Amino acid sequence: MKIAEQKYKKREIALEEIKAGTYEGYIWRKSAERPELYSDGLKNSNKKSALDIEALKKALKADNDGFIVEAAFVDLASKESLHIRQLGKELKIYCVNLAEVEGNEAFKCIDHELRMAKNKEQIILFKEIWALVEAGNNEFKAAAFEPMGWAFAGFKNPKNEQ
C-alpha cells in the first residue's frame, strides 16, 4: 500500500500563496445573518459572481465588513479547495488540491451534501478525506486510514452536479 505523501495533505498557506483561478464559495462574517455566496452557476438571487484571485484576496482582507467566522472556496478548474477561519486579526487558510487526492490510493474521499445553515435551500458539497498512514510499532508494521479533514467541493447546481 502507498502511504499518503505529505505534499498532498491539507496544508496551511498564506494569503499570497493562493493560486490563480476563479473561485466559487462563501464567506460568513460575524456581522452577517447569512453567508455571502460567490458563484457563476447558482440560481440564487443573493449570490455574487465567482471571484478571480485578486477579488478573492480583497474580499478576505476587507476587515471593515466584520470578523470572518468561516469561508470556503474552490477553483473548479484546478480543484484547489480552501478553508478559511479568522483568529483575532490573523487569517488561517488551509488548502488541499482535490485533484491530487481523488483517485489516489493513499487517500479515501467520501462525498457529502449539506444544507447551508440559515440558507436551507442551498446545498454545499464537501469531501471527507482520509489519508493512509503508517501504523503499528517495531514488531508489527501496518497501515491505516486516519481522518485528514474536510474539503469544500462547491455548490450543488447545474454547473457542478456531482
C-alpha positions, 0 to 999 in steps of 0.5 A: 500500500502507498502511504499518503505523501505529505505534499498532498495533505491539507496544508496551511498557506498564506494569503499570497500563496493562493493560486490563480483561478476563479473561485466559487464559495462563501464567506460568513462574517460575524456581522452577517445573518447569512453567508455571502455566496460567490458563484457563476452557476447558482440560481440564487438571487443573493449570490455574487459572481465567482471571484478571480484571485485578486477579488478573492484576496480583497474580499478576505482582507476587507476587515471593515465588513466584520470578523470572518467566522468561516469561508470556503472556496474552490477553483473548479478548474484546478480543484484547489479547495480552501478553508478559511477561519479568522483568529483575532486579526490573523487569517488561517487558510488551509488548502488541499488540491482535490485533484491530487487526492481523488483517485489516489490510493493513499487517500479515501474521499467520501462525498457529502451534501449539506444544507447551508445553515440559515440558507436551507435551500442551498446545498454545499458539497464537501469531501471527507478525506482520509489519508493512509498512514503508517501504523503499528510499532517495531514488531508489527508494521501496518497501515491505516486510514486516519481522518485528514479533514474536510474539503469544500467541493462547491455548490450543488447546481447545474454547473457542478452536479456531482 
